[in-house]
């Protein structure tokens, strides 16, 4: 079947409705966030294929079955990759149904991790290994914590201090996305300041290979109630199989989570997947009910006394100096 390619599609209300209808027919949902849209169209303007560039993630890729075997997927993905390169974006990722893994391998993507439900892919065979090469190696007992720190609290410090006493080296990976109240740069700086003097602690960005809940797409998952578990399984599978073995990580530390159901569920999945792959999970009791959300509430209400009770002096001084209070 013949088709032509339209790149840079303007999603007017009318065009957006047609796009949503097409994606729905293909078992997908449009959730917004498209920076650039490419569509394959029939001579009559019927949408036969769709794909979007959202930052450095390819999303909403769907091809009508009538175009199977016509090179449509290669045409669509190639145009999205070319547009990304024109924007200076060379490292690209995509999440897809597990059943589509071979399709995207055929258009230049490589599998980082796959579960029964979902596959995480990159347009480079060596991207993950190059990132891992930037991280120093240590012997002995090596542990890891992955935390957001929005902002860094006394509870975070207590968790790191307690974990570092149980490891010869502790990696603290700060979630790199910029969708929290405090930017990654600010959160990373607060963690670095708050852990100064802890000689066996190494603070690092989580990079793009520890999958944030904020950036994990759900548009291709039919059962939205299972999204948190699917995300956790994918993230922890990648950590267990590709990251921890290279960095000699044998322990993962988490704090108890009485407030956030999503984080609590993530921790439960962690206890299933990591031990099955030789990584011990150590859950440390939260310090005095301290949470980053309570810190943000204290900032919003101007409760200086409560703020001083919840954060270390390093965080308080940082927030004041940068006028973030």
VOVO-150273 format. One line per 10 residues: number of its first residue (from 1); their letters; for each residue x negated, y, z of C-alpha. Coordinates in nm, 4 decimals. Each point is the difference from the previous one (the first is absolute). Layout:
N
NUM	A	X/Y/Z; ...
//
This chain:
325
1	XXXXXXXXXX	0.0000/0.0000/0.0000; -0.1344/0.3414/-0.0908; -0.0576/0.2678/0.2628; -0.1834/0.3273/0.0401; -0.1828/0.1441/0.3000; 0.0898/0.3252/0.1729; -0.2533/0.1238/0.2547; 0.0635/0.2759/0.2531; 0.3740/-0.0611/0.0106; 0.1837/0.2815/0.1792
11	XXXXXXXXXX	0.2377/-0.1654/0.2449; 0.2911/0.2397/-0.0309; 0.3098/-0.1056/0.1943; 0.1395/-0.1693/-0.3098; -0.3292/-0.1748/-0.0878; -0.0536/-0.0981/0.3631; 0.3430/-0.1659/0.0104; -0.0817/-0.2006/-0.3133; -0.3368/-0.0960/0.1471; 0.1581/-0.1079/0.3289
21	XXXXXXXXXX	0.2570/-0.2058/-0.1898; -0.2744/-0.1701/-0.2042; -0.2076/-0.0781/0.3099; 0.3070/-0.1309/0.1803; 0.0685/-0.2334/-0.2928; -0.3608/-0.1218/0.0346; 0.0391/-0.0610/0.3738; -0.1879/0.3128/0.1120; 0.0882/0.3213/0.1849; -0.1242/0.3508/-0.0722
31	XXXXXXXXXX	-0.1278/0.1543/0.3241; -0.1479/0.3217/-0.1386; -0.3603/0.1187/0.0037; -0.0743/-0.0245/-0.3722; -0.2741/0.2361/-0.1187; 0.0122/-0.1234/-0.3585; 0.2507/-0.2264/-0.1750; -0.0472/-0.2064/-0.3149; 0.2915/-0.1680/-0.1746; 0.0417/-0.2333/-0.2933
41	XXXXXXXXXX	0.3066/0.0922/-0.2059; 0.1989/-0.1498/-0.2820; 0.0785/0.1995/-0.3129; 0.3317/0.0874/0.1662; -0.1653/0.1288/0.3191; 0.0827/-0.3052/0.2129; -0.2549/-0.0542/0.2771; -0.1815/-0.3294/-0.0593; -0.2934/0.0529/0.2342; -0.1004/0.2282/0.2859
51	XXXXXXXXXX	-0.3083/0.0720/0.2077; -0.1054/0.2802/0.2340; -0.3234/0.1348/0.1407; 0.0413/0.0923/0.3676; -0.3323/0.1360/0.1236; -0.2384/-0.2878/-0.0666; 0.2708/-0.2681/0.0103; 0.1880/-0.1323/-0.3026; 0.3678/-0.0524/0.0817; 0.3394/-0.0726/-0.1553
61	XXXXXXXXXX	-0.1466/-0.2109/-0.2789; 0.2681/-0.1957/-0.1824; 0.0305/-0.1402/-0.3515; 0.3234/-0.1066/-0.1655; -0.0068/-0.3715/-0.0826; 0.0603/0.0860/-0.3654; -0.3545/0.1402/-0.0156; -0.1717/-0.3087/0.1401; -0.2893/-0.1033/-0.2196; -0.0059/0.3395/-0.1716
71	XXXXXXXXXX	-0.2953/0.1437/0.1946; 0.2357/0.2327/0.1838; -0.1551/-0.0488/0.3445; -0.3473/0.0761/-0.1349; 0.1303/0.3110/-0.1783; 0.1738/0.1279/0.3125; -0.2820/-0.0651/0.2455; -0.2672/0.1285/-0.2384; 0.1819/0.3319/-0.0317; 0.0348/0.0315/0.3787
81	XXXXXXXXXX	-0.3690/-0.0804/0.0503; -0.0988/0.2520/-0.2678; 0.2085/0.2691/0.1682; -0.1588/-0.0827/0.3352; -0.3465/0.0348/-0.1521; 0.0987/0.3349/-0.1527; 0.0853/0.1072/0.3553; -0.3355/-0.1199/0.1304; 0.1488/-0.3075/0.1708; -0.2055/-0.3087/-0.0820
91	XXXXXXXXXX	0.0859/-0.2316/0.2904; 0.3524/-0.1333/-0.0448; 0.2132/-0.2413/0.1984; 0.3337/-0.1680/-0.0403; 0.2323/-0.2141/0.2077; 0.2223/-0.2471/-0.1766; 0.2102/-0.3086/0.0462; -0.2162/-0.3098/0.0356; 0.1613/-0.1368/-0.3170; -0.1496/0.2888/-0.2048
101	XXXXXXXXXX	-0.3613/-0.0560/0.1054; -0.1079/-0.1644/-0.3266; 0.1718/0.2712/-0.2073; -0.2107/0.2726/0.1592; -0.3163/-0.2057/-0.0114; 0.0535/0.0029/-0.3734; -0.0096/0.3816/-0.0111; -0.3207/0.0526/0.2003; 0.0964/-0.0297/0.3667; -0.1605/-0.2303/0.2554
111	XXXXXXXXXX	0.1601/-0.1569/0.3065; -0.1099/0.1281/0.3396; 0.2485/-0.2036/0.2026; 0.3160/-0.1941/-0.0647; 0.2697/-0.1546/0.2154; 0.3124/-0.1949/-0.0861; 0.1865/0.3271/-0.0644; -0.2421/0.2659/-0.1196; -0.3315/0.0579/-0.1708; -0.2393/0.2944/0.0501
121	XXXXXXXXXX	-0.2232/0.0744/-0.2996; -0.2722/0.2434/-0.1096; -0.1362/0.0972/-0.3405; -0.3527/-0.1041/0.1040; -0.1503/-0.3373/0.0732; -0.2573/0.1534/0.2366; 0.1807/0.2865/0.1745; 0.0461/-0.1794/0.3304; -0.3525/-0.1406/0.0073; -0.1475/0.3439/-0.0716
131	XXXXXXXXXX	0.2004/0.1484/0.2885; -0.1128/-0.2765/0.2338; -0.3622/0.0642/-0.0973; 0.0271/0.3499/0.1524; 0.0726/-0.1479/0.3449; -0.2940/-0.1156/0.2165; -0.0259/-0.3633/0.1112; -0.0436/-0.1084/0.3603; -0.0631/-0.3305/0.1755; 0.1444/-0.1280/0.3240
141	XXXXXXXXXX	0.3670/0.0391/0.0788; 0.1500/0.2552/-0.2400; 0.3474/0.1363/0.0654; 0.2327/0.2394/-0.1806; 0.2852/0.2383/0.0724; 0.2132/0.1692/-0.2661; 0.1724/0.3109/0.1324; 0.1739/0.3142/-0.1231; -0.0673/0.2331/0.2984; 0.2551/0.2704/-0.0738
151	XXXXXXXXXX	-0.1644/0.1519/0.2065; -0.2704/-0.1781/0.2047; 0.1218/-0.0609/0.3563; -0.1362/-0.1295/0.3288; 0.1833/-0.3219/-0.0859; -0.2021/-0.0357/-0.3203; -0.3186/0.0670/0.1926; 0.0911/-0.2596/0.2624; 0.0715/-0.2599/-0.2703; -0.3365/0.0663/-0.1663
161	XXXXXXXXXX	-0.1912/-0.0033/0.3299; 0.1627/-0.3276/0.1064; -0.0563/-0.1640/-0.3386; -0.3601/0.1180/-0.0269; -0.0768/-0.1715/0.3302; 0.1056/-0.3290/-0.1610; -0.2122/0.0316/-0.3139; -0.3596/0.0625/-0.0962; 0.1242/0.2290/-0.2770; 0.3446/0.1528/-0.0438
171	XXXXXXXXXX	0.1227/0.1443/-0.3287; 0.2756/0.2601/0.0396; 0.1726/0.0517/-0.3347; 0.2047/0.3213/-0.0158; 0.2926/-0.0222/-0.2436; -0.1004/0.2138/-0.2976; 0.3373/0.1093/-0.1369; 0.1171/0.3613/0.0324; 0.3662/-0.0508/0.0870; -0.0210/0.0596/0.3733
181	XXXXXXXXXX	0.0479/0.3264/0.1866; -0.3764/0.0375/0.0319; -0.2141/-0.0426/-0.3093; -0.2399/-0.2885/-0.0372; -0.2928/0.2409/0.0297; 0.1311/0.1300/0.3329; 0.0892/-0.3432/0.1354; -0.3381/-0.1420/-0.0997; -0.1830/0.2921/0.1603; 0.1956/-0.0412/0.3259
191	XXXXXXXXXX	-0.0848/-0.3714/0.0171; -0.3687/0.0716/-0.0649; -0.0074/0.2649/0.2716; 0.1950/-0.2163/0.2421; -0.2365/-0.2959/-0.0354; -0.3312/0.1828/0.0235; -0.2317/-0.1829/0.2343; 0.1497/-0.3430/-0.0683; -0.3147/-0.1449/-0.1513; 0.1489/-0.3209/-0.1389
201	XXXXXXXXXX	0.2973/0.1704/-0.1689; -0.0021/0.0829/-0.3721; 0.2840/0.2231/-0.1239; 0.0908/-0.0396/-0.3681; 0.2754/0.1000/-0.2434; 0.2345/-0.2893/-0.0709; -0.0390/0.0744/-0.3698; 0.2454/-0.1319/-0.2568; -0.0307/-0.3654/0.0914; 0.1863/0.0126/0.3302
211	XXXXXXXXXX	0.3556/0.0511/-0.1149; 0.1897/0.2741/0.1791; 0.3710/-0.0457/0.0645; 0.0410/0.3523/-0.1366; -0.1442/-0.0863/-0.3403; 0.1310/-0.3553/-0.0365; 0.2719/0.0112/-0.2690; 0.3272/-0.1839/0.0420; 0.1668/0.0605/-0.3353; -0.0417/-0.3597/-0.1174
221	XXXXXXXXXX	0.1082/-0.1722/0.3240; 0.3616/-0.1137/-0.0092; 0.0435/-0.0567/0.3730; -0.0859/0.3394/0.1498; 0.0328/-0.1495/0.3463; -0.3108/-0.2098/-0.0633; -0.2220/0.2878/-0.1138; -0.1926/0.0389/0.3270; -0.0893/-0.3673/0.0160; -0.0988/-0.0169/-0.3686
231	XXXXXXXXXX	-0.2227/0.3055/0.0466; -0.1605/-0.1482/0.3110; -0.0639/-0.3354/-0.1651; -0.1690/0.1624/-0.2999; -0.2142/0.2408/0.2034; -0.1108/-0.2661/0.2470; -0.0689/-0.2575/-0.2719; -0.2331/0.2449/-0.1727; -0.1708/0.0796/0.3310; -0.0360/-0.3648/0.0994
241	XXXXXXXXXX	-0.1217/-0.1372/-0.3331; -0.1978/0.2827/-0.1598; -0.1066/0.2549/0.2650; -0.0617/-0.1745/0.3320; -0.2277/-0.2779/-0.1359; -0.2307/0.2472/-0.1742; -0.0273/0.2278/0.3059; -0.0351/-0.2959/0.2423; 0.3154/0.1104/0.1852; 0.1271/-0.2750/0.2302
251	XXXXXXXXXX	0.2267/0.2017/0.2327; 0.2821/0.2472/-0.0683; 0.1262/0.2175/0.2855; 0.3452/0.1564/0.0333; 0.1840/0.1815/0.2744; 0.3354/-0.1187/0.1286; 0.2838/0.1821/-0.1773; 0.3113/0.0661/0.2127; 0.1315/0.2878/-0.2133; -0.0325/-0.0698/-0.3735
261	XXXXXXXXXX	0.1816/-0.3107/-0.1263; -0.1838/0.0092/-0.3333; -0.3437/-0.0010/0.1639; 0.1097/-0.2675/0.2453; 0.1170/-0.2217/-0.2868; -0.3298/0.0622/-0.1834; -0.1914/-0.1158/0.3064; 0.2040/-0.3202/0.0127; -0.0869/-0.0788/-0.3626; -0.3628/0.0732/0.0855
271	XXXXXXXXXX	0.0115/-0.2698/0.2674; 0.1140/-0.2476/-0.2652; -0.2375/0.0801/-0.2848; -0.3328/0.0980/0.1575; -0.0507/-0.2943/0.2387; 0.0838/-0.2368/-0.2872; -0.3020/0.1515/-0.1764; -0.2402/-0.0131/0.2932; 0.0569/0.3513/0.1345; 0.0992/0.0408/0.3646
281	XXXXXXXXXX	0.2726/0.2532/0.0816; -0.0379/0.1784/0.3339; 0.2990/0.2051/0.1200; -0.0884/0.2668/0.2570; 0.2592/0.1479/0.2336; 0.0915/0.3575/-0.0895; -0.1284/0.2639/0.2434; 0.2753/0.1623/0.2073; 0.2608/0.0266/-0.2749; -0.2153/0.2487/-0.1930
291	XXXXXXXXXX	0.0925/0.0366/-0.3666; -0.0843/0.2340/-0.2854; 0.3703/0.0774/-0.0430; 0.0138/0.1334/0.3569; -0.3023/0.2166/-0.0780; 0.1771/0.1464/-0.3013; 0.3079/0.0653/0.2130; -0.2147/0.1804/0.2579; -0.1542/0.2137/-0.2743; 0.3425/0.0897/-0.1397
301	XXXXXXXXXX	0.1389/0.0887/0.3431; -0.3116/0.1918/0.1056; -0.0479/-0.2247/0.3044; -0.3693/0.0585/0.0666; -0.0057/-0.2000/0.3227; 0.1454/-0.3076/-0.1708; -0.2423/0.0417/-0.2892; -0.2977/0.0016/0.2376; 0.1309/-0.3214/0.1567; 0.0207/-0.1774/-0.3346
311	XXXXXXXXXX	-0.3120/0.0953/-0.1983; -0.3729/0.0202/0.0708; -0.1715/0.3393/0.0165; -0.1556/-0.0644/-0.3414; 0.3437/-0.0206/-0.1635; 0.1367/0.2989/0.1897; -0.2978/0.2169/-0.0942; 0.0182/-0.1114/-0.3632; 0.3691/0.0859/-0.0245; -0.0565/0.3412/0.1589
321	XXXXX	-0.3013/0.0867/-0.2166; 0.1879/-0.0813/-0.3193; 0.3218/0.1618/0.1177; 0.1931/-0.3257/-0.0289; 0.1936/0.0478/0.3235
//
